Amino acid sequence: MILKVMVGLVGLTALFTGGYFITREDGVMALTKVLDERLASGDYLAALGVAGKIKENGQSTPELDQTVLQTAHLLVAEDIYHQAVKASDEGRFMDARALLLGSEAVNNPVFKYNAEAVALYNEVDTLAAGAAHKTAVTISDLKEKAKAEQGKRQVLEKDKKKLENTLSQKEKTITASKAETAVAKQRATESQREAEVKQAALLAEQARAQQLMAQVEQESKQKFFTELKNYRDMAQKGREQLDNAVTEINSKRDVTALIYVSQGKILFEEAKPKASNLRSSRTPSVYQGQVDDLLRSLEQFSEASKQLRNAVVYIEDQGSAEFTNGFTNGKNALANAISYLSSVSNLITSNF
């Protein structure tokens, strides 16, 4: 029974690849050749289907199991790559960079779009860094200018007070020239007007700097929520795979159940390091609790994957303690993960 379960990783995708039902040894060799051709052409879904047919003929090997696992990773990488291309086309360079960072699309040279993915990652990484640098330089320039204008205004205010003191002394002691006093007052008036003009200019510059900084803060917040949503969506897709696995286990379909569990596990493993990096370096303090909930959700989803896989091993003896414990623990972990994920979804909904 255990051997049968371990070779069942490719059952679901086999549903899409009919036409290879061959039971003789020469038929298995033909399927193996087709499998190699599908992998070479980058048709990963079809390759999984062919591998499933090979296993159905009792030809499972450790090398074939490894090929199935690697192909499943490549299938997920293909979806991530297409999402990154779309994000780049829409000018969402930070999103594209976040999707590609650490993924099989960039790190696995066997992936059919590996060269394109690496080139795209280098491009969006440069564009994202350039945009951030440009904004930082602009803010720095505005701060320096505001600081310089502030200094000038303080000098003018000091000059004005000094001039007013001088005029006050002259008004007390002057006895001869009212004309001189009038000229001095005119100079004071002009100085006052000049100070007012400069003060107005300074206030305008400060308002502009505050507006720009508010805009940068809003963009940073939006990028955070977009990245958080990407990882939430990956967790949600994985959850759907586990829900399907529960349905298959209830129907005693061990092969398809394992496929769903495996696909979900890959998504959780892809999302966990990215979500952890987001939490440690780009999460505003006010939202750290929800990102922690996302990480807890991913941990519970991974635990659910492990327990459901254990239940599948004993699927033909559903009255056994081993099956009951694995299935119950898997569903409990899945429920916990969904509960944690709901707080993340609520936060995302309220900010989009």
GUVO-776585 format. One record per residue (C-alpha): residue number from 0; residue in three letters; x, y, z. Coordinates in pm, 1 decimal. Example, Ala and Ser with C-alpha at 12.3 -4.5 7.8 and 13.67 -1.06 7.14 Angstrom:
BEGIN
  num  residuo        px        py        pz
    0      ALA    1230.0    -450.0     780.0
    1      SER    1367.0    -106.0     714.0
//
This chain:
BEGIN
  num  residuo        px        py        pz
    0      MET       0.0       0.0       0.0
    1      ILE     279.0     243.3      97.5
    2      LEU     460.2     177.3    -231.5
    3      LYS     139.7     243.1    -422.4
    4      VAL      94.8     580.7    -248.1
    5      MET     453.8     691.6    -303.2
    6      VAL     425.1     638.9    -678.2
    7      GLY      96.8     827.1    -704.5
    8      LEU     229.7    1185.3    -721.3
    9      VAL     124.2    1244.7   -1081.7
   10      GLY    -231.0    1103.3   -1097.7
   11      LEU    -431.8    1424.1   -1141.2
   12      THR    -237.0    1568.4   -1432.5
   13      ALA    -262.6    1229.5   -1608.0
   14      LEU    -631.5    1308.1   -1657.6
   15      PHE    -530.9    1568.5   -1919.7
   16      THR    -294.6    1354.9   -2128.2
   17      GLY    -489.5    1047.6   -2246.5
   18      GLY    -367.6     834.0   -2532.0
   19      TYR     -73.7     660.8   -2363.5
   20      PHE    -244.1     354.7   -2208.2
   21      ILE      21.4      89.6   -2280.0
   22      THR     101.5    -193.1   -2043.3
   23      ARG     380.1    -384.1   -2214.0
   24      GLU     749.8    -310.9   -2151.9
   25      ASP     794.1    -160.1   -2497.2
   26      GLY     493.0      65.0   -2416.9
   27      VAL     668.7     190.5   -2100.6
   28      MET     981.3     262.2   -2303.5
   29      ALA     770.4     460.1   -2549.7
   30      LEU     612.3     656.1   -2265.0
   31      THR     956.6     728.3   -2120.3
   32      LYS    1062.7     868.8   -2455.3
   33      VAL     747.7    1083.6   -2469.6
   34      LEU     819.4    1203.4   -2114.2
   35      ASP    1169.1    1315.0   -2217.7
   36      GLU    1026.1    1493.0   -2522.9
   37      ARG     764.1    1676.2   -2312.7
   38      LEU    1028.4    1789.3   -2064.0
   39      ALA    1264.3    1899.5   -2341.8
   40      SER     987.0    2105.2   -2502.7
   41      GLY     886.9    2262.0   -2171.4
   42      ASP     533.4    2114.6   -2171.9
   43      TYR     540.7    2040.8   -1797.0
   44      LEU     173.4    1963.0   -1752.8
   45      ALA     180.5    1700.5   -2027.7
   46      ALA     504.7    1559.6   -1883.1
   47      LEU     334.1    1507.7   -1545.8
   48      GLY      53.1    1321.7   -1722.4
   49      VAL     296.0    1089.2   -1902.4
   50      ALA     480.8    1021.1   -1574.9
   51      GLY     148.4     925.5   -1419.8
   52      LYS      89.8     667.1   -1694.0
   53      ILE     437.3     521.6   -1637.5
   54      LYS     359.6     481.2   -1267.7
   55      GLU      24.2     320.8   -1347.1
   56      ASN     220.7      55.2   -1538.3
   57      GLY     419.9     -21.7   -1223.1
   58      GLN     745.1     133.2   -1347.5
   59      SER     809.6     371.3   -1055.2
   60      THR    1173.1     452.0    -972.2
   61      PRO    1342.7     707.5    -742.4
   62      GLU    1464.1     887.6   -1055.7
   63      LEU    1106.6     911.5   -1190.5
   64      ASP     979.4    1040.3    -852.6
   65      GLN    1251.3    1307.2    -856.8
   66      THR    1157.3    1401.5   -1214.8
   67      VAL     791.6    1440.7   -1111.4
   68      LEU     884.6    1667.0    -818.5
   69      GLN    1116.8    1882.0   -1032.6
   70      THR     852.2    1907.7   -1306.6
   71      ALA     591.6    2023.2   -1052.8
   72      HIS     834.8    2295.5    -938.7
   73      LEU     886.4    2401.9   -1301.1
   74      LEU     509.3    2419.5   -1355.0
   75      VAL     475.1    2656.0   -1057.7
   76      ALA     775.6    2856.0   -1184.4
   77      GLU     604.4    2899.6   -1522.2
   78      ASP     296.2    3050.9   -1355.0
   79      ILE     513.1    3285.0   -1143.7
   80      TYR     712.6    3392.7   -1450.2
   81      HIS     396.5    3486.8   -1642.8
   82      GLN     269.7    3683.8   -1341.6
   83      ALA     602.0    3869.8   -1325.3
   84      VAL     587.7    3951.7   -1699.2
   85      LYS     239.1    4096.0   -1654.2
   86      ALA     349.3    4301.9   -1352.1
   87      SER     646.6    4438.7   -1548.3
   88      ASP     428.2    4528.2   -1849.7
   89      GLU     200.6    4723.1   -1614.1
   90      GLY     495.6    4913.7   -1466.1
   91      ARG     477.0    4729.6   -1131.2
   92      PHE     849.5    4663.6   -1113.9
   93      MET     861.8    4601.4    -736.6
   94      ASP     587.1    4337.1    -773.4
   95      ALA     770.5    4166.1   -1060.3
   96      ARG    1094.0    4166.1    -860.6
   97      ALA     919.9    4020.0    -553.2
   98      LEU     766.6    3737.5    -759.6
   99      LEU    1095.1    3637.1    -926.4
  100      LEU    1318.8    3675.8    -620.4
  101      GLY    1440.6    3330.2    -517.5
  102      SER    1199.9    3144.9    -751.0
  103      GLU    1274.5    2841.4    -968.5
  104      ALA    1213.1    3060.9   -1273.3
  105      VAL    1538.3    3249.3   -1201.5
  106      ASN    1742.1    2990.8   -1010.1
  107      ASN    1682.7    2677.3   -1221.2
  108      PRO    1863.4    2685.6   -1559.2
  109      VAL    1650.7    2389.2   -1675.0
  110      PHE    1335.8    2607.4   -1672.1
  111      LYS    1239.1    2678.8   -2032.0
  112      TYR    1210.1    3055.2   -1973.4
  113      ASN    1510.4    3075.6   -1740.3
  114      ALA    1709.7    3317.1   -1959.1
  115      GLU    1406.4    3540.2   -2004.4
  116      ALA    1327.6    3526.5   -1631.9
  117      VAL    1686.1    3620.4   -1535.7
  118      ALA    1686.0    3907.3   -1785.4
  119      LEU    1346.2    4026.1   -1659.8
  120      TYR    1461.6    4008.8   -1297.8
  121      ASN    1774.9    4212.7   -1372.7
  122      GLU    1564.8    4468.1   -1560.9
  123      VAL    1294.3    4516.0   -1294.6
  124      ASP    1554.0    4512.2   -1016.1
  125      THR    1735.4    4800.2   -1186.1
  126      LEU    1414.3    4990.6   -1258.5
  127      ALA    1283.3    4948.1    -903.2
  128      ALA    1615.9    5058.8    -754.3
  129      GLY    1633.0    5358.0    -992.6
  130      ALA    1285.4    5476.2    -898.0
  131      ALA    1362.5    5451.0    -527.2
  132      HIS    1694.0    5635.5    -572.4
  133      LYS    1533.9    5913.7    -775.2
  134      THR    1269.1    5971.4    -508.4
  135      ALA    1529.7    5973.3    -231.2
  136      VAL    1744.1    6227.3    -418.8
  137      THR    1444.8    6453.7    -481.1
  138      ILE    1343.9    6451.5    -115.2
  139      SER    1702.9    6516.9      -8.0
  140      ASP    1730.2    6815.7    -243.3
  141      LEU    1403.7    6961.9    -117.9
  142      LYS    1510.6    6920.7     244.7
  143      GLU    1842.5    7094.9     178.8
  144      LYS    1670.3    7379.0      -3.7
  145      ALA    1414.3    7420.2     273.3
  146      LYS    1692.8    7423.0     531.1
  147      ALA    1883.9    7690.8     336.8
  148      GLU    1573.2    7907.5     303.2
  149      GLN    1504.1    7866.7     673.9
  150      GLY    1853.1    7995.9     749.4
  151      LYS    1804.7    8294.7     520.3
  152      ARG    1473.7    8379.2     686.6
  153      GLN    1634.2    8369.2    1031.0
  154      VAL    1908.5    8605.3     913.2
  155      LEU    1649.2    8844.3     772.7
  156      GLU    1454.5    8838.0    1097.3
  157      LYS    1769.0    8917.0    1293.8
  158      ASP    1854.0    9203.9    1055.1
  159      LYS    1499.9    9334.2    1086.8
  160      LYS    1513.6    9335.9    1466.3
  161      LYS    1854.3    9503.1    1459.9
  162      LEU    1723.8    9769.0    1221.2
  163      GLU    1414.6    9828.0    1433.7
  164      ASN    1631.7    9873.9    1741.1
  165      THR    1847.8   10122.7    1554.9
  166      LEU    1542.0   10318.4    1442.7
  167      SER    1405.9   10324.9    1794.4
  168      GLN    1727.9   10475.6    1922.9
  169      LYS    1739.8   10727.6    1643.2
  170      GLU    1377.5   10832.4    1706.7
  171      LYS    1466.8   10905.2    2066.8
  172      THR    1775.8   11110.3    1988.6
  173      ILE    1713.8   11264.9    1646.6
  174      THR    1639.6   11630.7    1645.9
  175      ALA    1735.5   11750.5    1303.3
  176      SER    1644.8   11535.8    1010.7
  177      LYS    1294.8   11393.4     983.3
  178      ALA    1387.6   11305.4     627.0
  179      GLU    1655.9   11065.9     755.4
  180      THR    1400.6   10904.2     983.1
  181      ALA    1156.5   10865.6     691.4
  182      VAL    1425.0   10701.2     477.1
  183      ALA    1515.2   10464.6     757.7
  184      LYS    1149.6   10370.8     804.2
  185      GLN    1119.2   10307.2     431.1
  186      ARG    1416.3   10073.8     445.9
  187      ALA    1256.5    9891.8     736.7
  188      THR     933.0    9855.6     540.3
  189      GLU    1116.4    9719.6     236.6
  190      SER    1307.3    9476.2     452.3
  191      GLN     982.3    9361.5     605.9
  192      ARG     828.6    9304.0     262.6
  193      GLU    1134.9    9114.5     145.3
  194      ALA    1118.8    8896.1     454.1
  195      GLU     749.3    8827.8     393.0
  196      VAL     815.0    8730.6      29.7
  197      LYS    1092.4    8491.9     128.8
  198      GLN     879.2    8351.1     408.7
  199      ALA     597.8    8279.2     162.4
  200      ALA     844.6    8108.6     -74.9
  201      LEU     980.5    7898.3     210.9
  202      LEU     632.2    7790.6     316.8
  203      ALA     553.6    7692.9     -43.2
  204      GLU     870.7    7480.5     -64.7
  205      GLN     792.8    7315.5     267.8
  206      ALA     438.6    7237.3     152.8
  207      ARG     574.6    7084.7    -167.4
  208      ALA     823.5    6872.4      26.5
  209      GLN     550.3    6749.7     261.8
  210      GLN     325.2    6666.4     -33.0
  211      LEU     602.4    6469.3    -202.7
  212      MET     689.4    6282.7     114.4
  213      ALA     321.0    6197.6     165.4
  214      GLN     306.4    6069.7    -192.8
  215      VAL     617.1    5855.5    -138.4
  216      GLU     467.7    5717.2     180.3
  217      GLN     143.0    5631.2      -0.3
  218      GLU     330.8    5460.3    -284.7
  219      SER     539.1    5264.5     -35.1
  220      LYS     222.8    5156.4     145.0
  221      GLN      60.2    5053.1    -182.8
  222      LYS     366.6    4848.8    -282.7
  223      PHE     359.2    4678.0      56.7
  224      PHE      -6.1    4580.5      16.1
  225      THR      50.4    4462.0    -341.6
  226      GLU     337.2    4238.1    -229.8
  227      LEU     135.3    4114.3      70.4
  228      LYS    -154.7    4032.0    -163.0
  229      ASN      76.7    3833.5    -393.6
  230      TYR     185.2    3610.2    -106.4
  231      ARG    -170.5    3586.6      30.1
  232      ASP    -286.1    3474.4    -314.8
  233      MET     -16.9    3204.9    -325.3
  234      ALA    -135.6    3078.8      15.2
  235      GLN    -497.6    3089.5    -106.2
  236      LYS    -411.7    2885.8    -417.6
  237      GLY    -234.9    2632.4    -197.1
  238      ARG    -538.4    2618.5      31.0
  239      GLU    -757.1    2532.7    -268.7
  240      GLN    -522.9    2243.9    -349.8
  241      LEU    -557.0    2108.7       7.0
  242      ASP    -937.8    2147.2      -3.9
  243      ASN    -933.5    1936.2    -321.4
  244      ALA    -707.1    1684.1    -148.4
  245      VAL    -957.5    1646.3     139.5
  246      THR   -1233.1    1575.7    -113.4
  247      GLU   -1016.8    1315.2    -288.2
  248      ILE    -926.8    1146.9      44.2
  249      ASN   -1295.2    1122.7     135.8
  250      SER   -1346.5     949.1    -199.6
  251      LYS   -1045.4     715.8    -139.6
  252      ARG    -858.4     852.3    -445.5
  253      ASP    -503.7     839.6    -313.7
  254      VAL    -318.3     933.7    -635.5
  255      THR    -505.6    1256.8    -705.2
  256      ALA    -504.9    1343.7    -333.9
  257      LEU    -125.1    1329.5    -328.7
  258      ILE    -103.1    1548.3    -639.8
  259      TYR    -313.5    1817.9    -473.8
  260      VAL    -110.6    1794.7    -150.5
  261      SER     217.3    1820.7    -346.0
  262      GLN     102.1    2125.7    -549.3
  263      GLY     -14.8    2301.3    -232.5
  264      LYS     311.7    2225.0     -49.3
  265      ILE     516.7    2375.1    -334.3
  266      LEU     315.7    2700.8    -318.7
  267      PHE     356.4    2724.9      59.8
  268      GLU     733.0    2666.5      37.7
  269      GLU     755.6    2932.1    -235.9
  270      ALA     561.9    3189.9     -32.9
  271      LYS     716.7    3138.0     314.6
  272      PRO    1067.5    3284.5     256.5
  273      LYS     926.0    3576.3      56.9
  274      ALA     669.9    3659.7     325.2
  275      SER     941.2    3632.3     592.0
  276      ASN    1163.1    3874.0     397.7
  277      LEU     869.7    4116.3     364.7
  278      ARG     812.2    4096.1     742.1
  279      SER    1174.9    4160.1     832.2
  280      SER    1255.0    4448.3     594.3
  281      ARG     951.4    4617.3     436.9
  282      THR     656.2    4590.6     675.5
  283      PRO     529.4    4907.9     850.8
  284      SER     502.0    4850.8    1226.3
  285      VAL     125.3    4898.4    1220.0
  286      TYR      81.5    4596.1     988.4
  287      GLN     335.8    4358.6    1143.6
  288      GLY      62.8    4160.6    1320.9
  289      GLN    -113.3    4074.6     995.2
  290      VAL     213.7    3970.4     827.3
  291      ASP     280.9    3750.9    1131.4
  292      ASP     -64.5    3596.7    1074.3
  293      LEU      34.4    3524.4     713.0
  294      LEU     349.4    3345.5     831.1
  295      ARG     147.0    3148.9    1090.1
  296      SER    -103.3    3058.8     818.9
  297      LEU     172.3    2927.3     590.6
  298      GLU     317.3    2720.8     877.0
  299      GLN     -25.2    2568.4     945.6
  300      PHE     -81.0    2500.7     573.7
  301      SER     254.5    2318.6     563.1
  302      GLU     155.2    2114.7     868.7
  303      ALA    -179.7    2034.0     704.5
  304      SER       5.6    1914.1     392.1
  305      LYS     221.6    1684.1     607.9
  306      GLN     -72.3    1537.1     801.0
  307      LEU    -289.8    1485.3     492.8
  308      ARG      -0.5    1308.2     319.5
  309      ASN      20.6    1075.3     625.7
  310      ALA    -353.8    1008.4     600.7
  311      VAL    -323.9     911.9     231.9
  312      VAL     -75.5     638.6     324.2
  313      TYR    -354.7     459.8     513.7
  314      ILE    -643.2     565.6     286.7
  315      GLU    -758.6     209.6     223.7
  316      ASP    -794.9     149.5     599.1
  317      GLN    -994.8     456.2     698.6
  318      GLY   -1092.1     297.3    1027.3
  319      SER    -730.8     281.2    1144.2
  320      ALA    -586.9     513.6    1408.1
  321      GLU    -311.0     618.7    1169.0
  322      PHE    -558.8     737.4     907.0
  323      THR    -788.9     904.5    1159.9
  324      ASN    -504.3    1091.1    1331.7
  325      GLY    -349.7    1210.9    1005.6
  326      PHE    -680.8    1317.8     851.4
  327      THR    -809.0    1488.3    1169.5
  328      ASN    -481.4    1668.6    1237.4
  329      GLY    -459.8    1773.7     872.5
  330      LYS    -808.4    1923.7     870.7
  331      ASN    -747.2    2097.6    1204.9
  332      ALA    -424.2    2254.4    1077.4
  333      LEU    -605.6    2356.5     758.7
  334      ALA    -879.9    2525.1     962.6
  335      ASN    -620.1    2710.8    1172.8
  336      ALA    -440.0    2826.9     859.0
  337      ILE    -764.1    2955.7     705.8
  338      SER    -843.2    3144.3    1028.1
  339      TYR    -503.5    3318.3    1027.1
  340      LEU    -533.0    3392.6     655.2
  341      SER    -871.9    3562.0     701.1
  342      SER    -719.7    3849.8     902.2
  343      VAL    -470.2    3907.2     620.7
  344      SER    -747.8    3906.2     360.4
  345      ASN    -955.6    4151.6     567.3
  346      LEU    -661.1    4393.5     585.7
  347      ILE    -599.0    4367.6     210.9
  348      THR    -968.8    4420.7     130.7
  349      SER    -985.8    4734.5     345.9
  350      ASN    -685.4    4888.3     167.7
  351      PHE    -768.8    4818.7    -198.0
//
